[in-house]
């Protein structure tokens, strides 16, 4: 029989390995990669698009790899676009969004201040994928972000946590596994459905006054499970299922954020609802 210490390590390692497979993880050198027109601190917002867009990557993502599709899409449409790295762990290059989410929200707060200072804008719009669509809600609710943010668009966010296709339900059967996960990758532990972080985040309501919320989900989701856990309740909320826009879009958790132009079109519409055109399957070719 295996000793309990080895079983605990194995259980946590299994969950971490599964997350690494399922959550965005790429190999480009984010620190050195070109930003292809975004993160231009000389960009001044136009009258048509007066708010800079801040892109917030997901778990195991980074400021470049997560946005190689969406950032140029928005830049081409006249937006000033910025992205940050957050949640970095010592000795772990390129794969971020792993640190405690409360601390990551503080990093987002500082980055938004930097963008506002550079652009002269009064507010930003936030677009986040996966954890990046949920983490900003801590900034909005507890760090005064509602005064600096007009809209939050979440692409496959885990607003009410995830069971990671049921794997998280195994943790209680392995004493100590949850503590090990919290120590090694705090953000993963924070995103488990029912975590202390999510309980506090969602207590008293999902939203804060003054911010517009859009959630874009896919029924082929395999990371944020069940997919409806990403939806929000409250005023100024629009929950959108990608397949209601285009029934033949089979994008899952990675594709919806990385290269799905139907999702990109929906994001652009959420950023500028007054001029939005209906998102259909044809948006894939626009």
N, C-alpha and C positions, 0 to 999 in steps of 0.2 A: 504493500500500500504506500502511495506517495505521501510524504509529509505535508501538513497543511500549508506551511510556508511556500512550498513549491506549487501547490494547487492554487493558492491565492495569486501568486505571480503569474501563473499560466492563464488564469481567468482574466485578469486585467490585461495581460498581453494580447489575449484573443480579441477582447473588445477594442483595444487600441489598433490592432492590425486590421480589424474589420472596418473601423472608421477611416483608416488611412486608405483603404481600397475604395470606400464609398464616397468620401468627401474630397473636394477638389484638391488635387496635388499634382503639380507639374514640375518640370525640371529646369526651366529657364532660370538664369541668374538674375533675379529680380533687381538686385542692387545695381547691376550694370546694364540691364536691358533698356533700350530706348522707349520713351513714353509715347511716341508716335502722335505728338500734337497735344497731349494733355499734360497736366502739371506744369503749365506755362504760367508763371507768376506775373507775367506781363499782360496776361489776358484781362480785358475789361468787359464786363457783361454788357450786352446790348439792350436796347429798349425792348426788343422782342423777347429776349431771354435774360431778364435782369438779375437772376440768381445763379451763382455758381453751383455746379453739381459736384457733390463729394461722393465718391464711390468707396464702399466699405466691403472689403473682401470677406470670404468665408473661412471656416476652419481649414487649416493646412494650405490656405491660399496666400497671396501676397499682392502688393499694390500694382504689379504689372500683369502677371500671368492670368489673374482672374478677370482682367478687363481688356484683353486684346481684341475682343469683339465689340463690346458695348461702348467703351471709351471713344474709339474712332467714330463709331456710329453717331454719338452725340456731338462730337467735335464738328463733324461734317454738317450738322444741323444748326451750328452756330452757338453752341453752349461752351462756356468756360468749364472745363472738367478737371477735377483733381482727385487723387487717390492716395491713400496712406497705408503704411504697414503698422500693424498693431499686434499686441499679444505675443511678442517675441520671447522665446526662452533662450537662456544662455547656451551657446554652443549648438544651436539649431538654426542653420541658415536657410533662407528661402521659404520655409514652411512656417507660417505664422498663424495668429489667431488661436494660440494654445494657452496663453496666460490667463489669469483670473479675469472674468469678464468685467467686473467692476473697475479694475485697473485699466482695461482696454477702453472702457467708456470715458475714462479720464483722458486717455490719449486722443480719443476722437474729439473731445471737448477742446483740447489744446490745438489740434489740427484745424478745426473749424475756425477758431480765433485767428489762426495764421492766414487762412484763406480769406476771411472777411477783411483782415487788415491789408492784405495785398491787393484785393480787388475793389475795395471801397463799398462793397455790397452790404446791405443791412441784414440779409438772411441768406441761407443756403437751402438747397434741396438735397436730401440724402437718398442714395440708392444703394441697397446692400443685398448681397447674396448669402443665403444660408444664415450662419451666425451673424453676418454683417447686416442682415435685415432685422434681426432681433436685438442685438447689442445696443444699437443707438437708442432704443426705448429707455434704457437705464439713464443715458445721458439726458434724454428729454424729461424724464420723470424726476430725477434726483439731482441733476447737476445744472439745472437752469437752461437746458438746451431748447426748450420750447420758445424762448425769446429770440433764438438765433436760427430757427428752422421753420421753413414754411411747409414742407412736405417730406414724408418718409415713404419710400417705395421699397417694399421687401420682395425679393425674388426668391421663392422657396424658403422663407424664413421659418425658424423653429420657435415661434412665439410662445408656445405652450410646451415646449420640449419635445423630445423624441424618444421612442423606444428602440431606435436603431434596428428596425426590422425584428424587434423582439429580443435582441441580445441583452439589452439592459435589464430585462427581467431575470436574467440568470445571476446577476451580481449578489443578491441576498443569500444565495446558496453557497457563496464562497466568502466566508468571514474575512474581513480585511481587504477585500478586492476594491471596494469603493474608496477606502482611504488611500490605497496605492494609486488608484486612478487619479484622485484629487491631487496627489503630490506630484505625479509625473506630468499630467496634462490637465491643469485645473479647468480649462474651458470645456473640455469634454464632460467632466463631472457636472459642471454648471448647466449643461444643456440636456441632461437626463430629465425626462418628465418627472415632476414632483420634487426637483432639487430645491434646496433652500434658496438659491439665487432666484429661480423662476417663481417660487411661491411669493417672495417679497416683490418681485417685479410686477406680478399680475394682481397682487392684492389691491382691492379698491377700484379695479377697472383697468382695462387694457390700454386706454388712451389718455392723453392730456389735452386740455383745451388749446385751441389756436393752431393745431397741426393737422394737416390732411394726411390720411393714411391710405395706402394702396398695398394690397397683398396679391401677388401673382403666384399661383400654385399649379402643380401638375398632378394628375391622378396616377401618373407612372412614377411618382416619387418613391425612392427606396432608402432615403436617408432620414428625412423628416417624416416619421411614421407615427400615427396615420397622417396623411397629408393635410387633413383639415385642422390639425393642431397648429398650423401656421396662420389660420384665419384669426382676425381680431373682432372683438365686439366693442361697439361704442359709436359715438357720433363722428361724422367726417371720415368714415371708413368705407372703403370699397374692396371687397374680396372678390377676386377673379380667378376662375379655373381656366387654365390655358385651353383646355379642350372645348370649353364653351365658345371660345373665339375661333378655334380651328379644330374640328373633330379629328382630323387626321394628323395632328401634331403629336408625335410620340416621344417628345423630349422628357427626359428624367431629370434628376437633381442636378447633374453636371451640365447637361446640354442647355437647360433653360437659362442658365446664367452665363454660359461661356460663348455660345454661338447661335442661339435661336433668334432669328430676326423677327419672328412673330412676337416673341416676348419683348424684344427690343422696341418694336413699334408700340406695344402696350405701355412700356416704360415711358417712352417719349410722350404718349398721350396723357399719362398721369402727371408728367412734369408741366404740361401746358394744356390743361383740360379745356380751356376756352377755345383752342384751335385744334383740338383732337379730332382725328378722323377715325371711324370705326376700324377696329383691328379684325382682319379676316385672314384666311389662308393666303390671300394675295400679298399680304405684307411680307411674306418670305422673299418676294422678288422686288421689293421696293427699296 
